[in-house]
């Protein structure tokens, strides 16, 4: 699973952090860090985080494409 967060769209609501804390974390008050290739056991939590994002800033799978992954955030693992 590949994910990319559009950090320009992200508003720091942190729903992803609450739902998938091993994949997403807040650094400071609003800076989001995430793992662009989370382990398979986190897939369901990531899907829930994607659905819960109020600004739809998280892209998964084909939406996250290789060109988008190249600019992904810092790995939090």
PDB file of N, H, CA, C and O in Angstrom:
ATOM      1  N   UNK A   1       0.849  -1.180   0.000  1.00  0.00           N
ATOM      2  CA  UNK A   1       0.000   0.000   0.000  1.00  0.00           C
ATOM      3  C   UNK A   1       0.890   1.236   0.000  1.00  0.00           C
ATOM      4  O   UNK A   1       1.821   1.354   0.797  1.00  0.00           O
ATOM      5  N   UNK A   2       0.587   2.140  -0.899  1.00  0.00           N
ATOM      6  H   UNK A   2      -0.169   2.044  -1.547  1.00  0.00           H
ATOM      7  CA  UNK A   2       1.292   3.421  -0.965  1.00  0.00           C
ATOM      8  C   UNK A   2       0.310   4.532  -0.619  1.00  0.00           C
ATOM      9  O   UNK A   2      -0.836   4.518  -1.067  1.00  0.00           O
ATOM     10  N   UNK A   3       0.762   5.484   0.171  1.00  0.00           N
ATOM     11  H   UNK A   3       1.693   5.495   0.535  1.00  0.00           H
ATOM     12  CA  UNK A   3      -0.093   6.629   0.485  1.00  0.00           C
ATOM     13  C   UNK A   3       0.683   7.926   0.294  1.00  0.00           C
ATOM     14  O   UNK A   3       1.906   7.970   0.427  1.00  0.00           O
ATOM     15  N   UNK A   4      -0.055   8.966  -0.018  1.00  0.00           N
ATOM     16  H   UNK A   4      -1.048   8.930  -0.126  1.00  0.00           H
ATOM     17  CA  UNK A   4       0.497  10.313  -0.121  1.00  0.00           C
ATOM     18  C   UNK A   4      -0.517  11.249   0.509  1.00  0.00           C
ATOM     19  O   UNK A   4      -1.721  11.111   0.292  1.00  0.00           O
ATOM     20  N   UNK A   5      -0.028  12.197   1.289  1.00  0.00           N
ATOM     21  H   UNK A   5       0.949  12.309   1.465  1.00  0.00           H
ATOM     22  CA  UNK A   5      -0.894  13.220   1.858  1.00  0.00           C
ATOM     23  C   UNK A   5      -0.598  14.532   1.145  1.00  0.00           C
ATOM     24  O   UNK A   5       0.554  14.957   1.060  1.00  0.00           O
ATOM     25  N   UNK A   6      -1.630  15.161   0.642  1.00  0.00           N
ATOM     26  H   UNK A   6      -2.567  14.816   0.711  1.00  0.00           H
ATOM     27  CA  UNK A   6      -1.492  16.485   0.034  1.00  0.00           C
ATOM     28  C   UNK A   6      -1.348  17.473   1.188  1.00  0.00           C
ATOM     29  O   UNK A   6      -2.341  17.901   1.777  1.00  0.00           O
ATOM     30  N   UNK A   7      -0.119  17.828   1.500  1.00  0.00           N
ATOM     31  H   UNK A   7       0.688  17.481   1.022  1.00  0.00           H
ATOM     32  CA  UNK A   7       0.150  18.681   2.659  1.00  0.00           C
ATOM     33  C   UNK A   7      -0.341  20.110   2.459  1.00  0.00           C
ATOM     34  O   UNK A   7      -0.480  20.854   3.430  1.00  0.00           O
ATOM     35  N   UNK A   8      -0.603  20.501   1.222  1.00  0.00           N
ATOM     36  H   UNK A   8      -0.489  19.897   0.433  1.00  0.00           H
ATOM     37  CA  UNK A   8      -1.208  21.812   0.973  1.00  0.00           C
ATOM     38  C   UNK A   8      -2.689  21.801   1.324  1.00  0.00           C
ATOM     39  O   UNK A   8      -3.246  22.820   1.734  1.00  0.00           O
ATOM     40  N   UNK A   9      -3.316  20.655   1.163  1.00  0.00           N
ATOM     41  H   UNK A   9      -2.864  19.828   0.831  1.00  0.00           H
ATOM     42  CA  UNK A   9      -4.740  20.514   1.468  1.00  0.00           C
ATOM     43  C   UNK A   9      -4.972  20.201   2.950  1.00  0.00           C
ATOM     44  O   UNK A   9      -5.975  20.628   3.522  1.00  0.00           O
ATOM     45  N   UNK A  10      -4.053  19.459   3.571  1.00  0.00           N
ATOM     46  H   UNK A  10      -3.238  19.112   3.107  1.00  0.00           H
ATOM     47  CA  UNK A  10      -4.193  19.047   4.978  1.00  0.00           C
ATOM     48  C   UNK A  10      -4.345  20.274   5.883  1.00  0.00           C
ATOM     49  O   UNK A  10      -3.587  21.238   5.774  1.00  0.00           O
ATOM     50  N   UNK A  11      -5.328  20.220   6.768  1.00  0.00           N
ATOM     51  H   UNK A  11      -5.943  19.436   6.857  1.00  0.00           H
ATOM     52  CA  UNK A  11      -5.587  21.326   7.693  1.00  0.00           C
ATOM     53  C   UNK A  11      -5.247  20.968   9.139  1.00  0.00           C
ATOM     54  O   UNK A  11      -5.519  21.757  10.045  1.00  0.00           O
ATOM     55  N   UNK A  12      -4.660  19.801   9.372  1.00  0.00           N
ATOM     56  H   UNK A  12      -4.438  19.160   8.636  1.00  0.00           H
ATOM     57  CA  UNK A  12      -4.241  19.416  10.715  1.00  0.00           C
ATOM     58  C   UNK A  12      -5.369  18.994  11.637  1.00  0.00           C
ATOM     59  O   UNK A  12      -5.250  19.134  12.854  1.00  0.00           O
ATOM     60  N   UNK A  13      -6.469  18.477  11.085  1.00  0.00           N
ATOM     61  H   UNK A  13      -6.566  18.363  10.096  1.00  0.00           H
ATOM     62  CA  UNK A  13      -7.577  18.009  11.925  1.00  0.00           C
ATOM     63  C   UNK A  13      -7.199  16.763  12.720  1.00  0.00           C
ATOM     64  O   UNK A  13      -7.821  16.471  13.742  1.00  0.00           O
ATOM     65  N   UNK A  14      -6.193  16.031  12.267  1.00  0.00           N
ATOM     66  H   UNK A  14      -5.688  16.269  11.437  1.00  0.00           H
ATOM     67  CA  UNK A  14      -5.593  14.891  12.967  1.00  0.00           C
ATOM     68  C   UNK A  14      -6.489  13.669  13.090  1.00  0.00           C
ATOM     69  O   UNK A  14      -6.232  12.811  13.935  1.00  0.00           O
ATOM     70  N   UNK A  15      -7.518  13.564  12.285  1.00  0.00           N
ATOM     71  H   UNK A  15      -7.726  14.261  11.598  1.00  0.00           H
ATOM     72  CA  UNK A  15      -8.339  12.351  12.314  1.00  0.00           C
ATOM     73  C   UNK A  15      -7.493  11.137  11.943  1.00  0.00           C
ATOM     74  O   UNK A  15      -7.673  10.059  12.510  1.00  0.00           O
ATOM     75  N   UNK A  16      -6.577  11.305  11.002  1.00  0.00           N
ATOM     76  H   UNK A  16      -6.431  12.181  10.542  1.00  0.00           H
ATOM     77  CA  UNK A  16      -5.699  10.211  10.597  1.00  0.00           C
ATOM     78  C   UNK A  16      -4.797   9.770  11.746  1.00  0.00           C
ATOM     79  O   UNK A  16      -4.530   8.579  11.910  1.00  0.00           O
ATOM     80  N   UNK A  17      -4.336  10.718  12.527  1.00  0.00           N
ATOM     81  H   UNK A  17      -4.553  11.686  12.393  1.00  0.00           H
ATOM     82  CA  UNK A  17      -3.454  10.417  13.662  1.00  0.00           C
ATOM     83  C   UNK A  17      -4.194   9.577  14.698  1.00  0.00           C
ATOM     84  O   UNK A  17      -3.630   8.635  15.255  1.00  0.00           O
ATOM     85  N   UNK A  18      -5.440   9.914  14.954  1.00  0.00           N
ATOM     86  H   UNK A  18      -5.898  10.679  14.502  1.00  0.00           H
ATOM     87  CA  UNK A  18      -6.235   9.159  15.924  1.00  0.00           C
ATOM     88  C   UNK A  18      -6.558   7.756  15.425  1.00  0.00           C
ATOM     89  O   UNK A  18      -6.586   6.811  16.213  1.00  0.00           O
ATOM     90  N   UNK A  19      -6.800   7.611  14.130  1.00  0.00           N
ATOM     91  H   UNK A  19      -6.777   8.379  13.490  1.00  0.00           H
ATOM     92  CA  UNK A  19      -7.218   6.328  13.572  1.00  0.00           C
ATOM     93  C   UNK A  19      -6.061   5.414  13.182  1.00  0.00           C
ATOM     94  O   UNK A  19      -6.213   4.193  13.199  1.00  0.00           O
ATOM     95  N   UNK A  20      -4.917   5.978  12.833  1.00  0.00           N
ATOM     96  H   UNK A  20      -4.794   6.970  12.819  1.00  0.00           H
ATOM     97  CA  UNK A  20      -3.759   5.177  12.421  1.00  0.00           C
ATOM     98  C   UNK A  20      -2.473   5.791  12.978  1.00  0.00           C
ATOM     99  O   UNK A  20      -1.648   6.294  12.214  1.00  0.00           O
ATOM    100  N   UNK A  21      -2.297   5.754  14.301  1.00  0.00           N
ATOM    101  H   UNK A  21      -2.967   5.345  14.921  1.00  0.00           H
ATOM    102  CA  UNK A  21      -1.147   6.422  14.922  1.00  0.00           C
ATOM    103  C   UNK A  21       0.216   5.834  14.561  1.00  0.00           C
ATOM    104  O   UNK A  21       1.235   6.498  14.752  1.00  0.00           O
ATOM    105  N   UNK A  22       0.257   4.617  14.049  1.00  0.00           N
ATOM    106  H   UNK A  22      -0.570   4.078  13.894  1.00  0.00           H
ATOM    107  CA  UNK A  22       1.539   4.043  13.629  1.00  0.00           C
ATOM    108  C   UNK A  22       1.927   4.483  12.221  1.00  0.00           C
ATOM    109  O   UNK A  22       3.036   4.212  11.758  1.00  0.00           O
ATOM    110  N   UNK A  23       1.011   5.157  11.551  1.00  0.00           N
ATOM    111  H   UNK A  23       0.110   5.376  11.927  1.00  0.00           H
ATOM    112  CA  UNK A  23       1.259   5.613  10.184  1.00  0.00           C
ATOM    113  C   UNK A  23       1.375   7.133  10.120  1.00  0.00           C
ATOM    114  O   UNK A  23       2.200   7.665   9.379  1.00  0.00           O
ATOM    115  N   UNK A  24       0.546   7.831  10.899  1.00  0.00           N
ATOM    116  H   UNK A  24      -0.124   7.399  11.502  1.00  0.00           H
ATOM    117  CA  UNK A  24       0.498   9.292  10.884  1.00  0.00           C
ATOM    118  C   UNK A  24       0.843   9.847  12.257  1.00  0.00           C
ATOM    119  O   UNK A  24       0.496   9.251  13.277  1.00  0.00           O
ATOM    120  N   UNK A  25       1.527  10.988  12.286  1.00  0.00           N
ATOM    121  H   UNK A  25       1.810  11.472  11.457  1.00  0.00           H
ATOM    122  CA  UNK A  25       1.768  11.671  13.557  1.00  0.00           C
ATOM    123  C   UNK A  25       1.871  13.171  13.301  1.00  0.00           C
ATOM    124  O   UNK A  25       2.293  13.614  12.233  1.00  0.00           O
ATOM    125  N   UNK A  26       1.477  13.928  14.304  1.00  0.00           N
ATOM    126  H   UNK A  26       1.134  13.568  15.171  1.00  0.00           H
ATOM    127  CA  UNK A  26       1.633  15.378  14.218  1.00  0.00           C
ATOM    128  C   UNK A  26       2.979  15.746  14.807  1.00  0.00           C
ATOM    129  O   UNK A  26       3.342  15.281  15.887  1.00  0.00           O
ATOM    130  N   UNK A  27       3.703  16.567  14.107  1.00  0.00           N
ATOM    131  H   UNK A  27       3.408  16.945  13.230  1.00  0.00           H
ATOM    132  CA  UNK A  27       4.991  17.075  14.565  1.00  0.00           C
ATOM    133  C   UNK A  27       4.760  18.556  14.837  1.00  0.00           C
ATOM    134  O   UNK A  27       4.609  19.348  13.907  1.00  0.00           O
ATOM    135  N   UNK A  28       4.735  18.920  16.102  1.00  0.00           N
ATOM    136  H   UNK A  28       4.858  18.276  16.857  1.00  0.00           H
ATOM    137  CA  UNK A  28       4.347  20.282  16.451  1.00  0.00           C
ATOM    138  C   UNK A  28       2.834  20.376  16.452  1.00  0.00           C
ATOM    139  O   UNK A  28       2.152  19.381  16.696  1.00  0.00           O
ATOM    140  N   UNK A  29       2.307  21.542  16.189  1.00  0.00           N
ATOM    141  H   UNK A  29       2.861  22.351  15.991  1.00  0.00           H
ATOM    142  CA  UNK A  29       0.860  21.728  16.255  1.00  0.00           C
ATOM    143  C   UNK A  29       0.129  21.319  14.987  1.00  0.00           C
ATOM    144  O   UNK A  29      -1.007  20.851  15.059  1.00  0.00           O
ATOM    145  N   UNK A  30       0.755  21.486  13.826  1.00  0.00           N
ATOM    146  H   UNK A  30       1.677  21.866  13.767  1.00  0.00           H
ATOM    147  CA  UNK A  30       0.032  21.212  12.587  1.00  0.00           C
ATOM    148  C   UNK A  30       0.823  20.449  11.532  1.00  0.00           C
ATOM    149  O   UNK A  30       0.244  20.058  10.518  1.00  0.00           O
ATOM    150  N   UNK A  31       2.109  20.224  11.724  1.00  0.00           N
ATOM    151  H   UNK A  31       2.579  20.542  12.547  1.00  0.00           H
ATOM    152  CA  UNK A  31       2.917  19.553  10.709  1.00  0.00           C
ATOM    153  C   UNK A  31       2.700  18.042  10.777  1.00  0.00           C
ATOM    154  O   UNK A  31       3.002  17.414  11.791  1.00  0.00           O
ATOM    155  N   UNK A  32       2.181  17.468   9.709  1.00  0.00           N
ATOM    156  H   UNK A  32       1.936  17.978   8.885  1.00  0.00           H
ATOM    157  CA  UNK A  32       1.897  16.041   9.660  1.00  0.00           C
ATOM    158  C   UNK A  32       3.091  15.287   9.093  1.00  0.00           C
ATOM    159  O   UNK A  32       3.674  15.683   8.084  1.00  0.00           O
ATOM    160  N   UNK A  33       3.441  14.193   9.762  1.00  0.00           N
ATOM    161  H   UNK A  33       2.967  13.871  10.582  1.00  0.00           H
ATOM    162  CA  UNK A  33       4.445  13.262   9.254  1.00  0.00           C
ATOM    163  C   UNK A  33       3.736  11.933   9.065  1.00  0.00           C
ATOM    164  O   UNK A  33       2.816  11.602   9.813  1.00  0.00           O
ATOM    165  N   UNK A  34       4.163  11.173   8.068  1.00  0.00           N
ATOM    166  H   UNK A  34       4.911  11.441   7.461  1.00  0.00           H
ATOM    167  CA  UNK A  34       3.508   9.893   7.812  1.00  0.00           C
ATOM    168  C   UNK A  34       4.449   8.935   7.104  1.00  0.00           C
ATOM    169  O   UNK A  34       5.465   9.339   6.538  1.00  0.00           O
ATOM    170  N   UNK A  35       4.096   7.671   7.145  1.00  0.00           N
ATOM    171  H   UNK A  35       3.270   7.343   7.604  1.00  0.00           H
ATOM    172  CA  UNK A  35       4.849   6.638   6.456  1.00  0.00           C
ATOM    173  C   UNK A  35       4.232   6.430   5.072  1.00  0.00           C
ATOM    174  O   UNK A  35       3.077   6.015   4.989  1.00  0.00           O
ATOM    175  N   UNK A  36       4.952   6.700   3.990  1.00  0.00           N
ATOM    176  H   UNK A  36       5.891   7.038   4.057  1.00  0.00           H
ATOM    177  CA  UNK A  36       4.377   6.575   2.654  1.00  0.00           C
ATOM    178  C   UNK A  36       4.106   5.129   2.222  1.00  0.00           C
ATOM    179  O   UNK A  36       3.362   4.900   1.268  1.00  0.00           O
ATOM    180  N   UNK A  37       4.699   4.159   2.914  1.00  0.00           N
ATOM    181  H   UNK A  37       5.303   4.345   3.690  1.00  0.00           H
ATOM    182  CA  UNK A  37       4.475   2.743   2.600  1.00  0.00           C
ATOM    183  C   UNK A  37       4.241   1.981   3.904  1.00  0.00           C
ATOM    184  O   UNK A  37       5.114   1.239   4.353  1.00  0.00           O
ATOM    185  N   UNK A  38       3.068   2.160   4.511  1.00  0.00           N
ATOM    186  H   UNK A  38       2.359   2.763   4.146  1.00  0.00           H
ATOM    187  CA  UNK A  38       2.804   1.511   5.794  1.00  0.00           C
ATOM    188  C   UNK A  38       2.713  -0.005   5.642  1.00  0.00           C
ATOM    189  O   UNK A  38       2.390  -0.502   4.563  1.00  0.00           O
ATOM    190  N   UNK A  39       2.996  -0.741   6.715  1.00  0.00           N
ATOM    191  H   UNK A  39       3.258  -0.338   7.591  1.00  0.00           H
ATOM    192  CA  UNK A  39       2.898  -2.200   6.658  1.00  0.00           C
ATOM    193  C   UNK A  39       1.456  -2.644   6.391  1.00  0.00           C
ATOM    194  O   UNK A  39       0.507  -1.932   6.719  1.00  0.00           O
ATOM    195  N   UNK A  40       1.310  -3.820   5.796  1.00  0.00           N
ATOM    196  H   UNK A  40       2.081  -4.398   5.530  1.00  0.00           H
ATOM    197  CA  UNK A  40      -0.008  -4.339   5.427  1.00  0.00           C
ATOM    198  C   UNK A  40      -0.970  -4.432   6.602  1.00  0.00           C
ATOM    199  O   UNK A  40      -2.176  -4.262   6.425  1.00  0.00           O
ATOM    200  N   UNK A  41      -0.460  -4.696   7.790  1.00  0.00           N
ATOM    201  H   UNK A  41       0.520  -4.833   7.935  1.00  0.00           H
ATOM    202  CA  UNK A  41      -1.353  -4.822   8.951  1.00  0.00           C
ATOM    203  C   UNK A  41      -2.003  -3.492   9.338  1.00  0.00           C
ATOM    204  O   UNK A  41      -2.926  -3.469  10.151  1.00  0.00           O
ATOM    205  N   UNK A  42      -1.532  -2.399   8.766  1.00  0.00           N
ATOM    206  H   UNK A  42      -0.782  -2.418   8.105  1.00  0.00           H
ATOM    207  CA  UNK A  42      -2.123  -1.083   9.026  1.00  0.00           C
ATOM    208  C   UNK A  42      -3.135  -0.671   7.948  1.00  0.00           C
ATOM    209  O   UNK A  42      -3.709   0.415   8.027  1.00  0.00           O
ATOM    210  N   UNK A  43      -3.356  -1.515   6.956  1.00  0.00           N
ATOM    211  H   UNK A  43      -2.890  -2.397   6.891  1.00  0.00           H
ATOM    212  CA  UNK A  43      -4.199  -1.155   5.809  1.00  0.00           C
ATOM    213  C   UNK A  43      -5.609  -0.738   6.211  1.00  0.00           C
ATOM    214  O   UNK A  43      -6.109   0.274   5.720  1.00  0.00           O
ATOM    215  N   UNK A  44      -6.253  -1.484   7.082  1.00  0.00           N
ATOM    216  H   UNK A  44      -5.847  -2.306   7.480  1.00  0.00           H
ATOM    217  CA  UNK A  44      -7.626  -1.135   7.478  1.00  0.00           C
ATOM    218  C   UNK A  44      -7.660   0.194   8.222  1.00  0.00           C
ATOM    219  O   UNK A  44      -8.569   0.998   8.015  1.00  0.00           O
ATOM    220  N   UNK A  45      -6.684   0.427   9.079  1.00  0.00           N
ATOM    221  H   UNK A  45      -5.946  -0.226   9.247  1.00  0.00           H
ATOM    222  CA  UNK A  45      -6.624   1.703   9.803  1.00  0.00           C
ATOM    223  C   UNK A  45      -6.402   2.869   8.829  1.00  0.00           C
ATOM    224  O   UNK A  45      -6.988   3.940   8.989  1.00  0.00           O
ATOM    225  N   UNK A  46      -5.556   2.649   7.828  1.00  0.00           N
ATOM    226  H   UNK A  46      -5.080   1.780   7.698  1.00  0.00           H
ATOM    227  CA  UNK A  46      -5.314   3.698   6.829  1.00  0.00           C
ATOM    228  C   UNK A  46      -6.593   3.982   6.049  1.00  0.00           C
ATOM    229  O   UNK A  46      -6.922   5.142   5.805  1.00  0.00           O
ATOM    230  N   UNK A  47      -7.316   2.935   5.657  1.00  0.00           N
ATOM    231  H   UNK A  47      -7.049   1.992   5.855  1.00  0.00           H
ATOM    232  CA  UNK A  47      -8.581   3.143   4.928  1.00  0.00           C
ATOM    233  C   UNK A  47      -9.568   3.959   5.758  1.00  0.00           C
ATOM    234  O   UNK A  47     -10.259   4.829   5.230  1.00  0.00           O
ATOM    235  N   UNK A  48      -9.631   3.679   7.040  1.00  0.00           N
ATOM    236  H   UNK A  48      -9.069   2.972   7.469  1.00  0.00           H
ATOM    237  CA  UNK A  48     -10.511   4.456   7.922  1.00  0.00           C
ATOM    238  C   UNK A  48     -10.054   5.910   8.002  1.00  0.00           C
ATOM    239  O   UNK A  48     -10.875   6.827   8.013  1.00  0.00           O
ATOM    240  N   UNK A  49      -8.745   6.112   8.057  1.00  0.00           N
ATOM    241  H   UNK A  49      -8.078   5.366   8.049  1.00  0.00           H
ATOM    242  CA  UNK A  49      -8.208   7.476   8.107  1.00  0.00           C
ATOM    243  C   UNK A  49      -8.534   8.234   6.823  1.00  0.00           C
ATOM    244  O   UNK A  49      -8.889   9.411   6.866  1.00  0.00           O
ATOM    245  N   UNK A  50      -8.413   7.559   5.687  1.00  0.00           N
ATOM    246  H   UNK A  50      -8.125   6.602   5.652  1.00  0.00           H
ATOM    247  CA  UNK A  50      -8.747   8.180   4.400  1.00  0.00           C
ATOM    248  C   UNK A  50     -10.211   8.616   4.402  1.00  0.00           C
ATOM    249  O   UNK A  50     -10.533   9.735   4.004  1.00  0.00           O
ATOM    250  N   UNK A  51     -11.088   7.730   4.850  1.00  0.00           N
ATOM    251  H   UNK A  51     -10.827   6.821   5.174  1.00  0.00           H
ATOM    252  CA  UNK A  51     -12.525   8.036   4.871  1.00  0.00           C
ATOM    253  C   UNK A  51     -12.856   9.161   5.842  1.00  0.00           C
ATOM    254  O   UNK A  51     -13.797   9.921   5.612  1.00  0.00           O
ATOM    255  N   UNK A  52     -12.092   9.273   6.926  1.00  0.00           N
ATOM    256  H   UNK A  52     -11.328   8.656   7.113  1.00  0.00           H
ATOM    257  CA  UNK A  52     -12.382  10.268   7.966  1.00  0.00           C
ATOM    258  C   UNK A  52     -11.782  11.640   7.686  1.00  0.00           C
ATOM    259  O   UNK A  52     -12.164  12.616   8.332  1.00  0.00           O
ATOM    260  N   UNK A  53     -10.859  11.738   6.748  1.00  0.00           N
ATOM    261  H   UNK A  53     -10.549  10.945   6.223  1.00  0.00           H
ATOM    262  CA  UNK A  53     -10.208  13.029   6.484  1.00  0.00           C
ATOM    263  C   UNK A  53     -11.233  14.028   5.948  1.00  0.00           C
ATOM    264  O   UNK A  53     -11.777  13.827   4.862  1.00  0.00           O
ATOM    265  N   UNK A  54     -11.503  15.103   6.694  1.00  0.00           N
ATOM    266  H   UNK A  54     -11.061  15.266   7.576  1.00  0.00           H
ATOM    267  CA  UNK A  54     -12.544  16.041   6.275  1.00  0.00           C
ATOM    268  C   UNK A  54     -12.211  16.835   5.011  1.00  0.00           C
ATOM    269  O   UNK A  54     -13.108  17.390   4.376  1.00  0.00           O
ATOM    270  N   UNK A  55     -10.940  16.894   4.644  1.00  0.00           N
ATOM    271  H   UNK A  55     -10.212  16.443   5.159  1.00  0.00           H
ATOM    272  CA  UNK A  55     -10.563  17.636   3.431  1.00  0.00           C
ATOM    273  C   UNK A  55     -10.045  16.713   2.321  1.00  0.00           C
ATOM    274  O   UNK A  55      -9.542  17.186   1.303  1.00  0.00           O
ATOM    275  N   UNK A  56     -10.171  15.399   2.521  1.00  0.00           N
ATOM    276  H   UNK A  56     -10.580  15.015   3.349  1.00  0.00           H
ATOM    277  CA  UNK A  56      -9.764  14.393   1.537  1.00  0.00           C
ATOM    278  C   UNK A  56      -8.337  14.610   1.051  1.00  0.00           C
ATOM    279  O   UNK A  56      -8.070  14.633  -0.150  1.00  0.00           O
ATOM    280  N   UNK A  57      -7.428  14.769   2.008  1.00  0.00           N
ATOM    281  H   UNK A  57      -7.646  14.750   2.984  1.00  0.00           H
ATOM    282  CA  UNK A  57      -6.029  15.041   1.677  1.00  0.00           C
ATOM    283  C   UNK A  57      -5.179  13.785   1.519  1.00  0.00           C
ATOM    284  O   UNK A  57      -4.031  13.875   1.085  1.00  0.00           O
ATOM    285  N   UNK A  58      -5.722  12.610   1.863  1.00  0.00           N
ATOM    286  H   UNK A  58      -6.655  12.537   2.215  1.00  0.00           H
ATOM    287  CA  UNK A  58      -4.938  11.375   1.823  1.00  0.00           C
ATOM    288  C   UNK A  58      -5.284  10.584   0.567  1.00  0.00           C
ATOM    289  O   UNK A  58      -6.450  10.274   0.321  1.00  0.00           O
ATOM    290  N   UNK A  59      -4.265  10.262  -0.224  1.00  0.00           N
ATOM    291  H   UNK A  59      -3.318  10.514  -0.024  1.00  0.00           H
ATOM    292  CA  UNK A  59      -4.427   9.458  -1.432  1.00  0.00           C
ATOM    293  C   UNK A  59      -3.823   8.087  -1.186  1.00  0.00           C
ATOM    294  O   UNK A  59      -2.776   7.972  -0.547  1.00  0.00           O
ATOM    295  N   UNK A  60      -4.482   7.036  -1.693  1.00  0.00           N
ATOM    296  H   UNK A  60      -5.332   7.129  -2.212  1.00  0.00           H
ATOM    297  CA  UNK A  60      -4.042   5.660  -1.471  1.00  0.00           C
ATOM    298  C   UNK A  60      -3.967   4.913  -2.792  1.00  0.00           C
ATOM    299  O   UNK A  60      -4.745   5.165  -3.712  1.00  0.00           O
ATOM    300  N   UNK A  61      -3.012   3.985  -2.869  1.00  0.00           N
ATOM    301  H   UNK A  61      -2.380   3.780  -2.121  1.00  0.00           H
ATOM    302  CA  UNK A  61      -2.916   3.096  -4.017  1.00  0.00           C
ATOM    303  C   UNK A  61      -2.657   3.820  -5.314  1.00  0.00           C
ATOM    304  O   UNK A  61      -1.755   4.654  -5.398  1.00  0.00           O
ATOM    305  N   UNK A  62      -3.459   3.500  -6.347  1.00  0.00           N
ATOM    306  H   UNK A  62      -4.191   2.823  -6.278  1.00  0.00           H
ATOM    307  CA  UNK A  62      -3.264   4.077  -7.677  1.00  0.00           C
ATOM    308  C   UNK A  62      -3.368   5.596  -7.654  1.00  0.00           C
ATOM    309  O   UNK A  62      -2.688   6.272  -8.425  1.00  0.00           O
ATOM    310  N   UNK A  63      -4.209   6.141  -6.782  1.00  0.00           N
ATOM    311  H   UNK A  63      -4.762   5.592  -6.155  1.00  0.00           H
ATOM    312  CA  UNK A  63      -4.332   7.598  -6.658  1.00  0.00           C
ATOM    313  C   UNK A  63      -3.015   8.220  -6.225  1.00  0.00           C
ATOM    314  O   UNK A  63      -2.698   9.349  -6.602  1.00  0.00           O
ATOM    315  N   UNK A  64      -2.243   7.472  -5.423  1.00  0.00           N
ATOM    316  H   UNK A  64      -2.501   6.556  -5.117  1.00  0.00           H
ATOM    317  CA  UNK A  64      -0.987   7.981  -4.885  1.00  0.00           C
ATOM    318  C   UNK A  64       0.154   7.851  -5.883  1.00  0.00           C
ATOM    319  O   UNK A  64       1.221   8.423  -5.658  1.00  0.00           O
ATOM    320  N   UNK A  65      -0.033   7.120  -6.980  1.00  0.00           N
ATOM    321  H   UNK A  65      -0.900   6.656  -7.162  1.00  0.00           H
ATOM    322  CA  UNK A  65       0.930   6.951  -8.058  1.00  0.00           C
ATOM    323  C   UNK A  65       2.393   7.159  -7.722  1.00  0.00           C
ATOM    324  O   UNK A  65       2.703   7.843  -6.747  1.00  0.00           O
ATOM    325  N   UNK A  66       3.298   6.592  -8.494  1.00  0.00           N
ATOM    326  H   UNK A  66       3.046   6.036  -9.286  1.00  0.00           H
ATOM    327  CA  UNK A  66       4.731   6.706  -8.238  1.00  0.00           C
ATOM    328  C   UNK A  66       5.239   8.142  -8.250  1.00  0.00           C
ATOM    329  O   UNK A  66       6.131   8.486  -7.474  1.00  0.00           O
ATOM    330  N   UNK A  67       4.686   8.983  -9.118  1.00  0.00           N
ATOM    331  H   UNK A  67       3.962   8.704  -9.748  1.00  0.00           H
ATOM    332  CA  UNK A  67       5.154  10.372  -9.161  1.00  0.00           C
ATOM    333  C   UNK A  67       4.763  11.121  -7.898  1.00  0.00           C
ATOM    334  O   UNK A  67       5.505  11.998  -7.455  1.00  0.00           O
ATOM    335  N   UNK A  68       3.623  10.800  -7.307  1.00  0.00           N
ATOM    336  H   UNK A  68       3.021  10.087  -7.666  1.00  0.00           H
ATOM    337  CA  UNK A  68       3.199  11.447  -6.060  1.00  0.00           C
ATOM    338  C   UNK A  68       4.013  10.936  -4.880  1.00  0.00           C
ATOM    339  O   UNK A  68       4.324  11.700  -3.967  1.00  0.00           O
ATOM    340  N   UNK A  69       4.363   9.646  -4.888  1.00  0.00           N
ATOM    341  H   UNK A  69       4.110   9.025  -5.630  1.00  0.00           H
ATOM    342  CA  UNK A  69       5.121   9.058  -3.784  1.00  0.00           C
ATOM    343  C   UNK A  69       6.505   9.676  -3.680  1.00  0.00           C
ATOM    344  O   UNK A  69       7.058   9.749  -2.582  1.00  0.00           O
ATOM    345  N   UNK A  70       7.077  10.119  -4.783  1.00  0.00           N
ATOM    346  H   UNK A  70       6.629  10.059  -5.674  1.00  0.00           H
ATOM    347  CA  UNK A  70       8.414  10.711  -4.771  1.00  0.00           C
ATOM    348  C   UNK A  70       8.500  11.916  -3.848  1.00  0.00           C
ATOM    349  O   UNK A  70       9.572  12.196  -3.311  1.00  0.00           O
ATOM    350  N   UNK A  71       7.413  12.631  -3.648  1.00  0.00           N
ATOM    351  H   UNK A  71       6.542  12.404  -4.084  1.00  0.00           H
ATOM    352  CA  UNK A  71       7.419  13.804  -2.780  1.00  0.00           C
ATOM    353  C   UNK A  71       6.774  13.546  -1.437  1.00  0.00           C
ATOM    354  O   UNK A  71       6.341  14.487  -0.773  1.00  0.00           O
ATOM    355  N   UNK A  72       6.701  12.300  -1.023  1.00  0.00           N
ATOM    356  H   UNK A  72       7.053  11.535  -1.563  1.00  0.00           H
ATOM    357  CA  UNK A  72       5.994  11.923   0.205  1.00  0.00           C
ATOM    358  C   UNK A  72       6.681  12.454   1.456  1.00  0.00           C
ATOM    359  O   UNK A  72       7.853  12.829   1.431  1.00  0.00           O
ATOM    360  N   UNK A  73       5.923  12.477   2.553  1.00  0.00           N
ATOM    361  H   UNK A  73       4.970  12.172   2.574  1.00  0.00           H
ATOM    362  CA  UNK A  73       6.410  12.970   3.846  1.00  0.00           C
ATOM    363  C   UNK A  73       7.403  12.036   4.502  1.00  0.00           C
ATOM    364  O   UNK A  73       7.664  10.943   4.000  1.00  0.00           O
ATOM    365  N   UNK A  74       7.950  12.458   5.612  1.00  0.00           N
ATOM    366  H   UNK A  74       7.738  13.346   6.021  1.00  0.00           H
ATOM    367  CA  UNK A  74       8.951  11.684   6.344  1.00  0.00           C
ATOM    368  C   UNK A  74       8.349  10.407   6.905  1.00  0.00           C
ATOM    369  O   UNK A  74       7.192  10.383   7.325  1.00  0.00           O
ATOM    370  N   UNK A  75       9.138   9.355   6.907  1.00  0.00           N
ATOM    371  H   UNK A  75      10.077   9.374   6.565  1.00  0.00           H
ATOM    372  CA  UNK A  75       8.719   8.067   7.442  1.00  0.00           C
ATOM    373  C   UNK A  75       8.653   8.149   8.963  1.00  0.00           C
ATOM    374  O   UNK A  75       9.599   8.617   9.597  1.00  0.00           O
ATOM    375  N   UNK A  76       7.547   7.700   9.556  1.00  0.00           N
ATOM    376  H   UNK A  76       6.779   7.319   9.041  1.00  0.00           H
ATOM    377  CA  UNK A  76       7.395   7.785  11.011  1.00  0.00           C
ATOM    378  C   UNK A  76       7.655   6.464  11.710  1.00  0.00           C
ATOM    379  O   UNK A  76       7.515   6.380  12.930  1.00  0.00           O
ATOM    380  N   UNK A  77       8.029   5.436  10.973  1.00  0.00           N
ATOM    381  H   UNK A  77       8.143   5.504   9.982  1.00  0.00           H
ATOM    382  CA  UNK A  77       8.254   4.133  11.603  1.00  0.00           C
ATOM    383  C   UNK A  77       9.463   4.131  12.465  1.00  0.00           C
ATOM    384  O   UNK A  77       9.790   3.109  13.066  1.00  0.00           O
TER     385      UNK A  77
END
